[in-house]
Amino acid sequence: MTLAVFSLIAGLVLVVWSADRFVEGAAQTARYFKMPPLLIGMVIVGFGTSVPEMLVSAIASLQGSSGIALGNAYGSNIANIGLILGLTAIINPIMVHSAVLRRELPILTIVTLISILLITDFNLSTFDAILLLTLFCGLMAWSILQSMKQNDDSFAQTIKEEAVSRTMPVRIAGFWLVAGLIVLIASSRLFVFGAVELARIFGISEMIIGLTIVAIGTSLPELASSIIAARKGEHDIALGNVLGSNLFNTLAVVGIAGMIRPVPVPGETLIRDMPFMAGLTLSLFIIGYGFRKKQGRINRFEGILLLSVYGGYSAYLISVVW
C-alpha cells in the first residue's frame, strides 16, 4: 500500500510539473516558428491544462484500465464545473464578457449530449472514438477561425497576451518540450500504477478511483490557473479554462482512449455519472449565457451552489464505496 500511495502522489506531482514545462516549451517553440499568437494561445496554452488528463487516460487505456480512462475524463469535467468554477466564483464572481465563450457554452452542452448518445450501448467503439476526434478537430478549426475574425474580442486579446508574455531561447524551449514530454509520460504511468493498485487493495472499482482521486489530481492545473485568473479579474480566462478543458476531455481525451482500444462503459456510468455531468453542463449554460441579461454572470451564491452539488456527488460516491 505504501508503494501505491507513493506512486500516486509522486506521479501526480510530476505530471502537473512536467505538463507545465511541456506546454511552456511547446508554446515558445511554436512562437519561434512564427505560429500566430492566437493559435498558440488556443491550441497550446488554452488546452495545455488538459495534457495530464490526456496522457493519464491514454496510458490507462493502453494498460486495459478503462474505468480510470473514462472516469478521469468525465470526472474531470464534473470537477471543473462543480469544484473549480464553484471555488472561482466564490473568490470573485465570473462575468462572461467574451462572445467566443458565449458561443462555446451551447457547443459544450451539445457535445456533452452527443457523447452520452454514443455510449448508450454501454461501449465506446473505435468508430465512436473517430467521430469524437473528428468533431474535436472541426470545432477547433472553426473556433480559431471565428476568433481570428473577432480581433476585438476580450478572450481572443487576453490569450494573445498570455501567449507572448514570456520568452525563452529556442534551445531551452526545445529542451523543455522534449524533457517535459518524457517526464510527463513516465509520471503518468506512475500515477496510473498507483491508482490501479489502490483500487485493487481496497476493492474499489477503477471507475470510482478515476472519478474522484484521479480526476481531481489531473484537474489541479485548471484549478490553479482559474483561481489565479479570478483573483486578477480575468473572468474570460477563468471560464475559458474550464470550457476548453471540458471540450478537450469529452472529445479528445475520450476519443484517444477509445482509439487505443474499445472501452466498455459500466452501467452506473451511463445512469449516474453522465446525467450528473450533463446536468452541471446545462446549469452552466443557463447561468453563463445570460439570455435576457446583457451578459452572463456566475455569482457567489451560484458558486456555493455548484460547490455544494459537487460535494454531495463526491459524498455519494464515497458512500457507494464504503
C-alpha positions as CSV (number, residue, x, y, z in Angstrom):
1,M,0.0,0.0,0.0
2,T,2.9,2.4,0.8
3,L,4.2,1.9,-2.7
4,A,0.8,2.6,-4.3
5,V,0.3,5.8,-2.2
6,F,3.9,7.0,-3.0
7,S,3.4,6.2,-6.7
8,L,0.1,8.1,-6.8
9,I,1.4,11.2,-5.0
10,A,4.8,11.3,-6.8
11,G,3.2,10.6,-10.1
12,L,0.7,13.4,-9.6
13,V,3.3,16.0,-8.6
14,L,5.5,15.1,-11.6
15,V,2.5,15.0,-14.0
16,V,1.5,18.6,-13.1
17,W,5.1,19.9,-13.1
18,S,6.1,18.2,-16.4
19,A,2.8,19.3,-18.1
20,D,3.6,22.9,-17.3
21,R,7.2,22.5,-18.7
22,F,6.0,20.7,-21.8
23,V,3.3,23.3,-22.6
24,E,5.7,26.2,-22.0
25,G,8.3,24.6,-24.2
26,A,5.7,23.9,-26.9
27,A,4.4,27.4,-26.8
28,Q,7.8,29.0,-27.1
29,T,8.9,26.6,-29.9
30,A,5.7,27.4,-31.8
31,R,6.4,31.1,-31.4
32,Y,9.9,30.7,-32.7
33,F,8.4,29.1,-35.9
34,K,6.1,32.1,-36.3
35,M,2.8,30.4,-35.4
36,P,0.1,33.1,-34.8
37,P,-0.2,34.1,-31.1
38,L,-3.9,33.4,-31.1
39,L,-3.3,29.9,-32.4
40,I,-0.6,29.3,-29.8
41,G,-3.0,30.6,-27.1
42,M,-6.0,28.5,-28.1
43,V,-4.3,25.3,-29.1
44,I,-1.2,25.0,-26.9
45,V,-1.7,27.3,-23.9
46,G,-5.5,27.1,-23.9
47,F,-5.7,23.3,-23.9
48,G,-2.3,22.8,-22.1
49,T,-4.0,22.3,-18.7
50,S,-5.7,19.2,-20.2
51,V,-2.5,17.4,-21.1
52,P,-2.4,15.5,-17.8
53,E,-5.9,14.1,-18.5
54,M,-4.9,13.1,-22.0
55,L,-1.8,11.2,-21.0
56,V,-3.3,9.6,-17.9
57,S,-6.3,8.3,-19.8
58,A,-4.3,7.2,-22.8
59,I,-1.9,5.2,-20.6
60,A,-4.8,3.8,-18.6
61,S,-6.4,2.6,-21.8
62,L,-3.2,1.1,-23.0
63,Q,-3.0,-0.9,-19.8
64,G,-6.6,-2.0,-20.0
65,S,-7.8,0.2,-17.1
66,S,-10.8,1.5,-18.9
67,G,-12.5,2.6,-15.7
68,I,-9.7,5.0,-14.9
69,A,-9.5,6.2,-18.6
70,L,-13.2,7.2,-18.7
71,G,-13.5,8.2,-15.0
72,N,-10.6,10.6,-15.4
73,A,-12.2,12.3,-18.4
74,Y,-15.8,12.6,-17.1
75,G,-14.8,13.1,-13.5
76,S,-12.5,16.0,-14.6
77,N,-15.5,17.6,-16.4
78,I,-17.6,17.3,-13.2
79,A,-14.8,18.7,-11.0
80,N,-14.1,21.5,-13.5
81,I,-17.7,22.8,-13.2
82,G,-18.6,21.9,-9.6
83,L,-15.3,22.3,-7.8
84,I,-13.2,24.7,-9.9
85,L,-15.9,27.1,-11.2
86,G,-17.6,26.9,-7.8
87,L,-14.5,27.9,-5.9
88,T,-13.5,30.5,-8.5
89,A,-17.0,32.2,-8.4
90,I,-16.8,32.3,-4.6
91,I,-13.5,34.1,-4.8
92,N,-14.7,36.5,-7.5
93,P,-18.0,36.4,-9.4
94,I,-17.4,35.5,-13.0
95,M,-18.7,37.8,-15.8
96,V,-19.0,36.3,-19.3
97,H,-17.7,39.2,-21.4
98,S,-16.5,37.2,-24.4
99,A,-18.5,36.3,-27.5
100,V,-16.2,33.4,-28.0
101,L,-17.1,31.9,-24.6
102,R,-20.8,32.6,-25.1
103,R,-20.6,30.7,-28.3
104,E,-18.8,27.8,-26.7
105,L,-21.3,27.3,-23.8
106,P,-24.1,25.9,-26.0
107,I,-21.5,24.0,-28.1
108,L,-20.3,22.2,-24.9
109,T,-23.9,21.4,-24.0
110,I,-24.5,19.8,-27.4
111,V,-21.2,17.9,-27.3
112,T,-22.0,16.5,-23.9
113,L,-25.3,15.2,-25.1
114,I,-23.7,13.7,-28.2
115,S,-21.1,11.9,-26.0
116,I,-23.9,10.4,-23.9
117,L,-25.8,9.2,-27.0
118,L,-22.6,7.4,-28.3
119,I,-22.3,5.3,-25.2
120,T,-25.9,4.3,-24.8
121,D,-24.9,0.8,-26.0
122,F,-22.5,0.7,-23.0
123,N,-19.5,0.6,-25.2
124,L,-17.2,3.3,-26.7
125,S,-16.2,1.7,-30.1
126,T,-13.4,2.7,-32.4
127,F,-16.0,4.3,-34.7
128,D,-17.3,6.4,-31.7
129,A,-13.7,7.5,-30.9
130,I,-13.1,8.5,-34.5
131,L,-16.3,10.5,-34.5
132,L,-15.4,12.3,-31.3
133,L,-11.9,13.2,-32.6
134,T,-13.2,14.4,-35.9
135,L,-15.7,16.6,-34.1
136,F,-12.9,17.9,-31.9
137,C,-10.7,18.9,-34.9
138,G,-13.7,20.5,-36.7
139,L,-14.6,22.5,-33.6
140,M,-11.1,23.6,-33.0
141,A,-10.6,24.8,-36.6
142,W,-14.0,26.7,-36.5
143,S,-13.3,28.3,-33.1
144,I,-9.9,29.5,-34.2
145,L,-11.3,31.0,-37.5
146,Q,-14.1,32.7,-35.6
147,S,-11.7,34.1,-33.0
148,M,-9.4,35.5,-35.7
149,K,-12.3,37.3,-37.3
150,Q,-13.1,39.0,-33.9
151,N,-9.8,40.7,-33.1
152,D,-11.5,43.0,-30.6
153,D,-12.9,40.1,-28.6
154,S,-11.8,40.2,-24.9
155,F,-10.9,36.5,-24.7
156,A,-9.0,36.5,-28.0
157,Q,-7.0,39.5,-26.9
158,T,-6.2,38.0,-23.5
159,I,-4.9,34.7,-24.8
160,K,-2.8,36.6,-27.4
161,E,-1.2,38.5,-24.5
162,E,-0.8,35.2,-22.5
163,A,0.9,33.5,-25.4
164,V,3.6,36.2,-25.9
165,S,4.0,37.3,-22.3
166,R,7.0,35.0,-21.6
167,T,10.0,34.3,-23.8
168,M,12.9,31.9,-23.7
169,P,15.7,30.9,-26.1
170,V,14.7,28.3,-28.6
171,R,17.2,25.7,-27.4
172,I,15.8,25.9,-23.9
173,A,12.3,25.7,-25.3
174,G,13.2,22.7,-27.3
175,F,14.8,21.0,-24.2
176,W,11.7,21.6,-22.1
177,L,9.4,20.4,-25.0
178,V,11.3,17.0,-25.1
179,A,12.2,16.6,-21.4
180,G,8.7,17.7,-20.3
181,L,7.1,15.1,-22.6
182,I,9.4,12.3,-21.4
183,V,8.7,13.1,-17.7
184,L,5.0,13.5,-18.4
185,I,4.7,10.1,-20.0
186,A,6.8,8.4,-17.2
187,S,4.9,10.2,-14.4
188,S,1.6,9.4,-16.0
189,R,2.5,5.7,-15.9
190,L,3.5,6.0,-12.3
191,F,0.3,7.8,-11.4
192,V,-1.9,5.2,-13.1
193,F,0.0,2.4,-11.4
194,G,-0.7,4.0,-8.0
195,A,-4.4,4.5,-8.8
196,V,-4.8,0.9,-10.1
197,E,-3.0,-0.5,-7.1
198,L,-5.2,1.4,-4.6
199,A,-8.3,0.2,-6.4
200,R,-7.1,-3.3,-6.1
201,I,-6.0,-3.1,-2.4
202,F,-9.3,-1.5,-1.2
203,G,-11.5,-3.4,-3.7
204,I,-12.8,-0.2,-5.2
205,S,-13.8,0.0,-8.8
206,E,-11.4,1.7,-11.1
207,M,-14.3,3.9,-12.3
208,I,-14.7,5.4,-8.8
209,I,-11.0,5.9,-8.4
210,G,-11.0,7.6,-11.8
211,L,-14.0,9.8,-11.0
212,T,-12.5,11.0,-7.7
213,I,-8.8,10.8,-6.9
214,V,-7.5,10.7,-10.5
215,A,-10.0,13.3,-11.8
216,I,-9.2,15.8,-9.0
217,G,-5.5,15.2,-9.4
218,T,-5.4,15.9,-13.1
219,S,-7.7,18.9,-12.7
220,L,-5.2,20.7,-10.4
221,P,-3.7,22.8,-13.3
222,E,-7.2,24.1,-14.2
223,L,-7.9,24.8,-10.5
224,A,-4.6,26.8,-10.1
225,S,-5.0,28.8,-13.4
226,S,-8.7,29.6,-12.8
227,I,-8.2,30.8,-9.3
228,I,-5.2,33.0,-10.3
229,A,-7.2,34.4,-13.2
230,A,-10.2,35.1,-10.9
231,R,-8.1,37.0,-8.4
232,K,-6.7,39.1,-11.2
233,G,-10.2,39.8,-12.5
234,E,-9.6,37.9,-15.8
235,H,-13.0,36.4,-15.9
236,D,-12.8,35.1,-19.5
237,I,-9.6,33.2,-18.8
238,A,-11.1,31.6,-15.7
239,L,-14.2,30.4,-17.6
240,G,-12.3,29.7,-20.8
241,N,-10.0,27.3,-18.9
242,V,-13.0,25.2,-17.9
243,L,-14.9,25.3,-21.2
244,G,-11.7,24.5,-23.2
245,S,-10.8,21.7,-20.8
246,N,-14.3,20.1,-20.8
247,L,-14.4,20.2,-24.6
248,F,-11.0,18.6,-24.8
249,N,-11.8,15.9,-22.2
250,T,-15.1,15.0,-23.8
251,L,-13.9,14.8,-27.3
252,A,-10.1,14.4,-27.4
253,V,-9.3,12.6,-24.2
254,V,-12.2,10.1,-24.5
255,G,-11.6,9.8,-28.3
256,I,-7.9,9.0,-27.9
257,A,-8.6,6.4,-25.2
258,G,-11.2,4.8,-27.5
259,M,-8.8,4.8,-30.4
260,I,-6.2,2.9,-28.4
261,R,-8.8,0.2,-27.7
262,P,-12.6,0.0,-27.4
263,V,-13.8,0.9,-23.9
264,P,-16.6,-0.9,-22.1
265,V,-18.9,1.6,-20.3
266,P,-20.2,0.4,-16.9
267,G,-24.0,0.7,-16.5
268,E,-23.7,3.0,-13.5
269,T,-21.6,5.5,-15.5
270,L,-24.5,5.9,-18.0
271,I,-27.2,6.0,-15.3
272,R,-25.3,8.0,-12.6
273,D,-22.3,9.9,-13.8
274,M,-23.2,11.0,-17.3
275,P,-26.6,12.5,-16.4
276,F,-24.9,14.4,-13.5
277,M,-22.2,15.7,-15.8
278,A,-24.9,16.8,-18.3
279,G,-26.9,18.5,-15.6
280,L,-23.9,20.5,-14.4
281,T,-23.1,21.5,-18.0
282,L,-26.7,22.5,-18.7
283,S,-26.8,24.6,-15.5
284,L,-23.6,26.3,-16.6
285,F,-25.1,27.1,-19.9
286,I,-28.2,28.6,-18.3
287,I,-26.2,30.6,-15.7
288,G,-23.4,31.7,-18.0
289,Y,-25.3,32.5,-21.2
290,G,-27.3,35.3,-19.6
291,F,-30.3,35.1,-22.1
292,R,-32.2,38.4,-21.3
293,K,-29.2,39.9,-19.4
294,K,-26.6,41.8,-21.3
295,Q,-24.0,39.2,-20.2
296,G,-23.9,36.0,-18.2
297,R,-22.7,36.0,-14.6
298,I,-21.8,33.3,-12.1
299,N,-22.2,35.0,-8.7
300,R,-21.1,33.8,-5.3
301,F,-24.4,32.2,-4.4
302,E,-24.3,30.2,-7.6
303,G,-20.6,29.3,-6.9
304,I,-21.6,28.0,-3.4
305,L,-24.4,26.0,-5.1
306,L,-22.1,24.4,-7.6
307,L,-19.6,23.5,-4.9
308,S,-22.3,22.1,-2.7
309,V,-23.6,19.9,-5.5
310,Y,-20.1,18.7,-6.3
311,G,-19.6,17.9,-2.6
312,G,-22.9,16.0,-2.5
313,Y,-21.9,13.9,-5.6
314,S,-18.5,13.1,-4.1
315,A,-20.1,12.1,-0.8
316,Y,-22.4,9.8,-2.6
317,L,-19.5,8.1,-4.5
318,I,-17.7,7.6,-1.2
319,S,-20.9,6.1,0.4
320,V,-21.1,3.7,-2.5
321,V,-17.5,2.5,-1.8
322,W,-17.9,2.1,1.9
